[in-house]
Structure formats: C-alpha cells, structure tokens
Amino acid sequence: MKNKSLVSINDYTKDEQLRILDLAEKFEKKPVQTILKDHVIASLFFEPSTRTRLSFESAVNRLGGKIVGFSEASNTSIKKGESLRDTILTVANYSDLIIMRNPIEGSARFASELSHVPIINAGDGANQHPTQTLLDLYSIKKTQGTLDNLHIAMVGDLKYGRTIHSLVIALCNFNTTFHLVSPVELKLPSSVKMHIKENKLAYHQYTEMDEVLPKADILYMTRIQQERFSDPLEYERIKNVYNLHHDMILNTKDNFRVLHPLPRVSEININVDKSPKAYYFEQALNGVFVRQALITSILGIA
C-alpha cells in the first residue's frame, strides 16, 4: 500500500481495507505517537468540512506530523484564477501526501494522475468519500463484531450521498443485505446498484423508514443535501421527509446501532442521542484512528 493513492474505495482490495481496520484498532489503543515527526501532510479543502478536515488534522497532529494547506479556496491563489493542475503540482513539492476535498466529481482522480505524491480523496462532489467508508466499516465492525451477513438500512439522500455510494461498494464484499430508503427522486443510482447486482446480493427499496427498523442491524442515516439541489423548491419539498425519534428505535434488535456521517439537520432528533443505540459521535471519533492507519500505511511507516 506504500505510495498508493486512495481515490475510490475500489482502489483498495478487501484485504487492504481490512488491514487498515486492524491497524486502526492499534492506533485506538495508542493514538499519540511521534512516527510522523519527519513528514508534512497537505490538506486542501476546496469545499467546507468540519469532521473530515479536523479528524485528518487531529490524526496527523497526534502522530507528530505537520499540516499545511487551506480550508477555504477563497484564501488561495485559486481566487486569482490558478488551475487545479497548477495547485496540485505546486503543493506536491511541499508535502509527502495530499488530502483533498473538491466539489467537482473526478477531481481527486485527476489530481492523483498529476501528483508525484499520493492523494487521499476526502470527497469529490457527489461521487465518493472512501475514508468515510473505512471509518464506517470500522464502526460497523466494532458494534457488530463482524462485517459479514448484516442487514444494513440506508436512509435519506441515496442519489447524491457520496458516503452511501462508497459504503455500498465496500459492503458488497461482506454478503450484506441492503435496505434502501429514500424519496423516489433520491434513489440509489443504477451505477451503484450495479455493484450489488454483480455480487448477487439482495437489496430492497422503500420510501418509508418504519418498516426497515425491525430488520436492520445498522441504520445509516443521511441528511438531504441542500447543496446538491439545483432546484430550491424540490429541496424544500423533501428536506424533512425522514425524522428518527427515540421511541422509534425502542423495539429494534439489541445489536441495532444508528450511524450518520454528520452533519445532521432534522433527520435525527436530539432525543435519540441518549440512546445506547446511537453511535454517530463515536463513529466520528473512529475517523481519527482510521485516518492515522491510512496515512501511515500509505507513507510506509506502519
């Protein structure tokens, strides 16, 4: 895995993904080390982010590394008209690895083909978010004790949700049964469903959430993403279509857990937070350990 970019979750084999999860477990036990003290990591966020950017920065800082970069493109030479190509070629000279989020689909792949240092895709538009997938897999494994033969319910924006797209592809390695809940307008794209079909796995589509709750081991909630809609009226019409309340999960399985990539808006009521079945804040913490494992694996020091 040394010097191997992560643009799509497909870039890493099942065994490589599992290796990252095993290594993350070790970093969870000892997250503060100095093994990155001689490395500089570039963090290029052309699109707003809280958890992804800060968890990457926390991962690097806890391992003694140095972070350079930006959290807003408006503060860079891009505002002057500099191209993505020139930005990547320049920053690659200043760093050992580049973490990049960009609203344009395919931008991370483009960057990886230009850069002489590895690229980690921290989200490219509505395409993929592979590091979120790795921390989701880690969270599922921690809560369920396995990744195999689980019933995974995915709720909300399945069309534009890049976290969903990457996670579906990864879970196809583990004999997953998928329960897909969304408005008709936001159904999982055929290009992603193709992976489920090719692996001969079962999937069921719904517009209502209630009927999947008793079946699910994991409920993966997502927000309806306003920034992906070109029509504001369409967003307003469906933005509050799903809302999970504490009473709705009382009769779910004992092992049932609620995940969410965050940020949430109205799709999970705060009264769910007190339930032992709510796992989304622990899920966010897991991102630090998984990203420590990923960065050190790519740099060949773990």
N, C-alpha and C positions, 0 to 999 in steps of 0.2 A: 504493500500500500504506500510505500515511500514515494513522495512526489506525485501522487495520484490525485488529481482534482476530483471534487465531488460536485457535479453539476445537476445530475439526475440521480435518483435513488437507484436506477438501473446501472449506474456506473460501478456500483459495488455489488459483489455477489452476496448470496445469502450467508456464506461462511464469513465474508469480510464484515458484513453487518453484525453478525453475532460476536465477532471478535471485538468490535467497538463496544458492544454492550457489556461483554465480560471485563474489558478494560475500564469502562465507566464505573463498574462496581468497585474496582480497586481505588479509583480516584474518589469515590464517595467516602471510602474509609479514610483516605488521606488526601484531602483536596489542596492542601497548602504545601507546595514544594518549590524547588528552585530550578527545575530542569529546563525552563525556557529562558534562563537569565541571559543567554547569548543570542536571543532571537528577537527580531522585530516583526510584528504582525500588522498588516494594513487592514483597516476596517473602513470600507467605502459604502456608505449608506445613502443612496440617491433617493430613498423613499423613507418616510418616518417609521420608526421602530422603537419599541421600549424593551420588551423582554429579550428578543433575539439579539439586539445590539449589546445590551447591558450584560446578558449572560455570556456572550462571547468575550466581552471585555473583562468580566469577572473571572472567567476561565483562564485567560491569559495572565491577568494580574496575580491570581492565586498561585500560578506556576512560575512567577518571577520574570515573565516576559514584558516586552514593551509594545504599546499600541500607538500607531499613528493613523491618521485618516480624518474622516469627517462624518457628521451625522445629518448634514443638510447640503445638498448640491449647490444651493444658492450662495454658500460661503466659499465656493471654489472657483477655479478658472472655467468651469463648465458654464458659469453665468456669462463669461466673456465669449463663449462660443467654442470652447475646446471640445473636441470629439471624445467619445468613449474610448476609441482606439488609442488616442494620444494619452489620455489619462491612465489607462492600464499600462501602456508601455513605459510611462514615466514612473508610476508607483511601483512597478515590478523591480525597478532598480533600487528602490529604497527599502525593500522588505523581503522576508523569506517566504511569505504566504499572504494571499489576499482573500479577505472575506468581503463579499459584495452582495448588496441588495439593490435591485433596479426594477422599476415598474414595467420595463419592456420585456416581453416574453422572448427568450432566446439570447438575451444579453449576456447571461453567465456563460453559455456555451461559446459565444463569440469571444468573450474575454479569455476563456481557457485556451482557445486556439491561438491567441496572440501572446499570452504571457509565458515567460520562461520560469516563473514560479507558480506553484499550484494555486488554483482558485477554489474557494468554497462558496457555493451558491446559498445565500441567505434569503432567497426568494426572488423569483423573476416574474413579475406580473401575476397572472392567474395560472402560470404554468406549474412550477414545482417548488417545494420547500424541503429538501432532503434532510437537513439537520433537525428540523422539527419532527420528521418521521422517525429518525433514530431515537430521539428522546421520547417520542410516543411509544415506540416499541419497548424501550426500557421501562417506561411507566406501566405498560400493559403487563410485561413480564414480572415486574415487582409485585403488582397487585393480584395477578392470577397464578403466579408460579410457573407459567408456561406461555408460549405464544401459539401453541397448536390447538386446533379444533375448538375455537372460540366463536361465539356469536357476537359480532360487532355491529352495533347500530350507529349509523352516521346521520346526523340531523342538521338541516339548515341549508346553507349555500353549497350545494354539491357541484354546481356548474363552474363557479369562479374560485372555489376554495382550493388553493394550491396545496394546503396541508392535507386535504382529503385526497387529492389526486396522487400525491406521493405515498400516502399511507395505504391506500387501496393496493397500489402496485406492490408494495413491500409485503403486505399481509397475504398476498396471493401465494407466498412461499410457505404458508403455515396452515393450509386446509381450513381457511376461515369461511364462515357463513356470514354474508353481508346482508344487513337490513338497512335500506337506503330510504331516508325520509326527507322529502323536500316538496316545495311547491312545484307544480308541473313546469313552470318556467325555469327552475333551477335544478333540474335533474342532472345526475352524473353524466358527463359527456360520453358519447359512444366510444371515443378513442380510449377512455379509461376503462369502461366496461369490457372492452375487448380483452383486457388482461385477465379479468375474471373468467370470461368465457374460454379463453385459451387454456386456462388451468383447470377447466371443467369444475368450477366451484359454484355453489348455489348463491344466488342473490335474489332479494325480494324488494320491491319498490312500494312505497306508501306515500300518502300525503298527510296522514295523521300520525302523531307520535305515540299516542296512548297504547296502541296495540303492540308496539315493539318492546315496551318496557319490561313485561314479564319474561320475555325471551332472551334479553340481552345479558351478556357478561360485562360488556363495556358500552357505555353510552357516550359517543363522541359528539359533543355539541359544537356548532359553529355559528357565528353571527352572520346575518345578512349584510353583505359588504357594500355600503353605500358608494364607495369609491370605484366599484366595478360597474356601476349602472350608468348608461348614457341617458336614460330616461328617468328623471326625478320622480315622475308620477308612478312609474312602475315600482320604484323602490318604496315609496310611501304606502303603496297598496299592500305590500307583502312583508314589510320590515318587522312587524310584530306577530308574525304568523305562528311562531313557536315560543312558549314560555314554560320552563320547567320550574315547578314548585316543590317544596319539601314533601308535601303529602303524596305527591305522585310517585315517589320512589320508596314509600314505606313497605310495599309488598313485593319488592323486587328480590332477586336472588341475594343470598348472603354475600357472595363474592362480587356483586354488582358495583361498578365504580363509574363515576361521571368524570370525563375528561373534557378539556376545552383548550384550544391553543392560545386563547386570550388575544386581544381584549374582548371582554363580553360587553354587551349593551343591555338588552332586556330579555335575552333568551334563557338566562338562568337567574331566577330570583335570589336575592341575597340570603333568603331563609334556607336555601339549600346548603350554604356554606357550613352550617353547624352539623350537618350530617356526616357520619364517618364514611359514607359512600361518596362524598365529594372529594375529588383528588386533584383538582386543577392547579392549586397553588403548589402542591408537592411536585406535580408534573413540571411546572415552570422551574423549580429548583433543580430537578433532574437534568435540565438543559445544561447546567454548568458542568456537571460531571461527564456528560456525553460529549460535549464540545471539547473538554480537556482531552478526552480519549481520542477524539477525531484529529485534533490539531497535532498532538504528539505522535500519532500514528503516521500522519502524512509527512511530518518532519523527520520521521525515522528515529525518534528518541524514546519510544515506549514499546 
